[in-house]
């Protein structure tokens, strides 16, 4: 018997029962890889004519089409799930303006009583997000808060405020649990903008241990605790978003399907406010403890991104340069020489304003940055470029 005749004598079911277990041996409890479980194996049957026999040559596609009519479970011996086809590309069919829209989600803002945090909170409301602001102060700024409340009321959005010490782990855990639990199902918590932090100008030789600890505790430990609490609550409520190792290798939907889910339409985004000072020693500005605390935030965010990227969470840092705020205005009154030093360091020849961080913050929190995690967005007027 020729080799061709021998092959033609093997039935489809016989060939399938041999090949499929061979390709998947060692994985009895795991679903078959998609390329095996959903692709019928076609060959000539001992009972049926070969496509090229008995008259006119049959088209190969017709033979495949006829075979595909069979129940795949009968062919492979494995129950089949309905094929939904490949997942659509991330963000497919969405307009660019829509990528920046934050409707249908709630964002927690730390340091939200005033300053940069409250400015970003207003920007979030303008982009249709609900906002849960927290800060160490008992009440938000009487001068700035009314504007945010007016935006929320005009749009029918939810704006809340809670007092929170970000260095108190139990308080952070309980507050975040309550904020996640109280968010409506139509606007779940899917974002964190962390702006809380402190600064202390002092020559490195003069710091006490307690002064260093306080800066590290607020700027570094505080960033860790709020990120941790957010991630715990989000992951617990969104276990369906997790992409495990088995899925990455050969599970239903595979890695691409899972990553599409994390592209933005269901995942979450954390933005930690770091600083350009985490990259450089600010010339003429003595604040070694502050710079060290912000450098730690940069590395921390990268580590979080590595751990949480498969669980539906993106995390990035936003590093501002010098910002003209009430705090810096008071500092410049005491040290007017700083103004000239800072302006010389800026390629744009000026300090930034809080409003100039609305766009970067919205970008990082929105689906527009869906392929960005573990990165730092440096917005410093070119200060660190020279």
C-alpha positions in Angstrom: 0.0 0.0 0.0 1.4 3.4 -0.9 1.8 6.1 1.7 -0.9 8.2 0.0 -3.4 5.3 0.2 -2.6 4.7 3.8 -3.2 8.4 4.7 -6.5 8.3 2.7 -7.6 5.3 4.7 -7.4 7.1 8.0 -10.7 8.6 9.0 -11.1 12.2 10.2 -12.1 11.1 13.7 -9.2 8.7 14.0 -6.7 11.4 13.0 -8.3 14.0 15.3 -8.3 11.6 18.3 -4.5 11.1 17.7 -3.4 14.6 16.9 -5.4 16.6 19.5 -4.2 14.8 22.6 -0.7 14.7 21.3 -0.7 18.5 20.8 -2.3 19.1 24.2 -0.9 16.3 26.3 -0.1 17.3 29.9 -3.0 19.7 29.9 -6.0 17.5 30.6 -7.7 20.0 32.9 -7.0 23.0 30.8 -9.1 24.1 27.8 -7.6 23.4 24.5 -5.6 26.2 22.8 -8.0 28.2 20.5 -6.1 27.2 17.4 -6.8 23.5 18.1 -10.2 23.7 19.6 -11.8 25.8 17.0 -10.0 24.7 13.8 -11.4 21.5 12.3 -8.8 19.1 10.9 -9.8 18.1 7.3 -8.6 15.1 5.3 -10.1 12.4 3.1 -12.5 9.9 4.8 -12.2 6.2 4.1 -16.0 6.2 3.4 -16.0 9.3 1.2 -14.5 10.0 -2.2 -11.3 12.0 -2.4 -12.0 15.5 -3.7 -10.0 14.8 -6.9 -11.6 11.4 -7.7 -14.7 10.6 -9.8 -15.0 13.3 -12.3 -14.6 17.0 -12.0 -11.9 18.2 -9.6 -13.6 19.6 -6.4 -12.5 22.9 -5.0 -10.7 22.5 -1.7 -12.7 25.3 -0.1 -15.9 23.3 -0.8 -14.5 20.2 1.0 -13.6 22.4 4.0 -17.0 24.0 4.0 -18.8 20.6 4.1 -16.6 19.4 6.9 -17.1 22.5 8.9 -20.9 21.8 9.0 -20.1 18.9 11.4 -20.4 19.5 15.2 -16.8 20.4 16.2 -17.2 18.5 19.5 -17.8 15.3 17.5 -14.7 15.9 15.5 -12.3 16.7 18.3 -14.1 15.0 21.2 -13.9 18.2 23.2 -16.9 20.4 24.1 -16.8 23.7 22.1 -17.5 27.2 23.2 -19.1 29.5 20.6 -16.5 31.3 18.6 -16.8 35.1 18.9 -13.9 35.8 16.6 -10.9 38.0 17.3 -11.5 40.9 19.7 -11.7 44.3 18.1 -8.6 46.5 18.4 -8.4 48.7 21.5 -10.4 52.0 21.2 -11.8 50.9 17.8 -14.6 53.1 16.6 -14.1 55.8 19.2 -13.5 59.4 18.2 -10.5 61.2 19.6 -12.5 63.7 21.7 -14.3 60.7 23.2 -11.0 59.2 24.4 -10.7 62.1 26.8 -14.2 61.9 28.1 -14.5 60.5 31.7 -18.3 60.0 31.9 -19.4 56.8 33.7 -16.6 56.8 36.2 -15.6 58.2 39.6 -12.1 59.5 40.3 -10.6 59.9 43.8 -8.4 63.0 44.2 -6.1 63.3 47.1 -4.9 66.8 48.1 -8.3 67.9 46.7 -9.1 70.7 49.2 -7.1 73.3 47.3 -4.2 73.9 44.9 -3.3 71.5 42.2 -5.6 68.7 43.5 -8.7 70.9 43.4 -7.7 72.3 40.0 -7.6 68.8 38.6 -10.8 67.9 40.4 -12.5 70.7 38.4 -11.0 69.5 35.2 -12.4 66.0 35.9 -15.8 67.4 36.4 -15.6 69.3 33.2 -14.8 66.0 31.5 -18.0 64.4 33.1 -16.4 62.4 35.9 -17.7 62.2 39.4 -15.1 63.3 41.9 -14.4 62.1 45.5 -11.9 64.6 46.9 -9.9 63.9 50.1 -7.4 66.0 52.1 -5.9 66.4 55.5 -7.9 69.7 56.0 -11.2 69.5 57.7 -12.9 71.4 55.0 -12.0 72.4 51.4 -10.9 75.9 50.4 -13.8 78.4 50.8 -12.3 80.4 47.8 -11.8 77.5 45.4 -14.4 74.8 46.3 -17.6 76.7 45.2 -16.4 76.8 41.6 -16.0 73.0 41.5 -19.4 72.5 43.2 -21.0 74.8 40.6 -19.6 72.6 37.8 -20.9 69.5 39.4 -24.4 70.8 40.0 -24.6 72.2 36.4 -23.7 68.8 35.0 -25.6 66.6 37.5 -22.4 65.0 38.8 -21.4 63.9 42.2 -18.7 65.8 44.1 -17.8 64.8 47.7 -15.2 65.7 50.2 -13.7 63.7 53.1 -10.9 64.4 55.6 -8.1 61.9 55.3 -4.6 61.5 56.7 -2.8 59.6 53.9 -0.1 58.4 56.3 -2.7 56.4 58.4 -3.0 53.0 56.7 -6.2 52.0 58.5 -7.9 55.3 57.8 -6.8 55.1 54.1 -8.2 51.6 53.8 -11.5 52.4 55.4 -12.0 55.6 53.5 -11.2 54.0 50.1 -13.5 51.1 50.9 -16.3 53.4 51.6 -15.7 55.5 48.5 -15.7 52.4 46.3 -18.8 51.0 48.0 -20.8 54.2 47.7 -20.0 54.8 44.1 -23.0 54.0 41.8 -22.8 51.1 39.5 -23.2 53.5 36.6 -20.1 55.4 37.7 -17.7 53.0 39.5 -14.4 54.2 40.9 -11.9 53.9 38.1 -9.3 56.6 38.7 -7.0 58.0 41.4 -5.2 61.4 41.1 -2.8 61.6 44.0 -1.7 65.2 44.6 -1.1 65.3 48.4 2.4 66.1 49.5 4.7 68.5 51.5 7.9 70.4 51.0 10.6 71.6 53.3 13.5 73.9 52.2 16.5 73.3 54.4 20.2 72.6 53.9 20.9 68.9 54.1 23.3 69.4 57.0 20.5 70.9 59.1 17.7 68.2 58.8 16.7 66.3 61.9 15.7 62.7 61.5 12.1 63.5 62.3 12.0 66.1 59.6 13.3 63.6 57.0 10.9 61.0 58.2 7.9 63.3 58.0 8.6 64.2 54.3 9.2 60.6 53.4 6.1 59.5 55.3 3.8 61.9 53.5 5.3 62.0 50.0 6.5 58.4 49.7 4.7 56.2 52.2 1.5 58.2 51.6 1.8 57.5 47.9 2.3 53.9 48.6 -0.7 53.6 50.9 -3.3 55.3 48.7 -2.1 53.3 45.6 -2.3 50.1 47.6 -5.8 50.8 49.0 -7.1 51.8 45.5 -5.6 48.7 43.9 -7.0 46.3 46.5 -10.5 47.7 46.2 -10.5 47.8 42.4 -9.0 44.3 42.0 -11.5 42.8 44.4 -14.4 44.3 42.5 -13.0 43.6 39.0 -11.6 40.1 39.1 -13.0 39.5 35.6 -10.4 41.9 34.2 -7.4 39.9 35.5 -5.3 38.2 32.8 -3.5 35.2 34.3 -0.5 33.3 33.0 -2.7 30.5 31.6 -4.8 33.0 29.6 -1.6 34.6 28.3 -0.3 31.3 27.1 -3.3 29.6 25.6 -6.6 30.3 27.4 -9.9 31.4 25.9 -9.6 34.9 24.4 -5.8 34.7 24.9 -3.6 37.5 26.0 -4.8 39.9 23.3 -8.4 39.6 24.5 -7.5 40.3 28.0 -5.3 43.2 27.1 -8.2 44.7 25.1 -10.3 44.7 28.2 -7.6 46.7 29.9 -7.3 49.2 27.1 -9.4 51.7 29.0 -13.1 50.9 28.7 -13.1 48.8 31.9 -9.7 49.3 33.5 -8.5 51.9 36.0 -5.8 54.5 36.0 -3.6 55.8 38.9 -1.7 59.0 38.5 0.8 59.9 41.2 2.1 63.5 41.4 5.9 63.2 41.5 8.2 66.1 40.5 11.0 67.1 38.2 12.9 67.2 41.5 12.8 63.4 41.5 15.1 63.5 38.5 17.5 66.3 39.3 19.1 68.4 42.1 17.3 71.7 41.9 20.1 74.3 41.4 20.0 76.8 44.3 17.1 75.1 46.0 18.1 73.1 49.1 15.5 70.3 49.6 17.3 67.0 49.5 14.7 65.1 51.5 11.9 66.3 49.2 13.8 65.3 46.1 14.6 61.9 47.5 10.9 61.3 48.4 9.8 62.1 44.8 12.5 60.0 43.2 11.1 57.1 45.3 7.6 57.8 43.8 9.0 57.4 40.3 10.4 53.9 41.0 7.4 52.9 43.1 5.1 53.6 40.2 7.1 51.4 37.9 7.0 48.5 40.4 3.2 48.9 40.8 2.8 48.9 37.0 4.7 45.7 36.8 2.5 44.0 39.5 -0.9 45.4 38.5 -0.8 45.7 34.7 -2.5 42.3 34.3 -5.2 43.2 36.8 -6.7 46.1 35.0 -4.7 49.0 36.4 -2.4 51.4 34.7 -0.2 53.6 36.8 1.9 56.6 35.8 3.6 59.6 37.4 3.1 63.3 36.5 6.2 65.4 37.3 5.6 69.1 37.3 8.3 71.8 37.2 8.0 75.0 39.2 4.3 76.0 39.6 3.2 79.5 40.5 0.9 78.9 43.5 0.1 80.6 46.8 2.9 78.5 48.4 5.5 79.5 45.9 4.4 83.1 46.0 5.0 83.2 49.7 8.4 81.5 49.2 9.4 84.1 46.6 8.6 86.9 49.0 11.1 85.4 51.4 13.7 84.5 48.7 13.2 86.8 45.7 16.5 85.5 44.3 14.7 82.2 43.6 12.6 83.9 40.9 15.6 84.8 38.7 17.2 81.3 39.3 14.0 79.5 38.3 13.3 81.6 35.3 16.8 81.0 34.0 16.3 77.3 34.3 13.1 77.3 32.2 13.4 77.0 28.5 10.1 78.8 28.3 11.3 81.6 30.5 8.5 81.4 33.0 6.9 79.4 35.8 3.9 77.2 35.1 0.4 77.7 36.4 -1.9 75.0 38.0 -4.2 75.2 35.0 -1.4 73.9 32.8 -1.7 70.5 34.5 -5.3 69.9 33.7 -4.6 68.5 30.3 -1.8 66.2 31.3 -3.8 64.9 34.2 -6.9 64.2 32.1 -4.7 62.5 29.5 -3.2 60.1 32.0 -6.6 59.3 33.7 -8.5 58.9 30.4 -8.5 56.2 27.7 -6.4 58.5 25.6 -3.3 57.1 27.4 -4.5 53.4 27.2 -1.1 52.1 26.1 0.8 54.0 28.8 1.8 52.6 32.1 4.9 52.7 34.3 5.9 56.0 32.7 6.6 59.5 33.9 5.1 62.5 32.2 7.5 65.4 32.7 5.9 68.8 32.4 8.6 71.2 33.5 8.9 73.8 30.8 12.2 72.2 29.6 13.9 72.7 33.0 15.5 69.3 33.0 16.4 69.3 29.3 19.5 71.4 29.9 
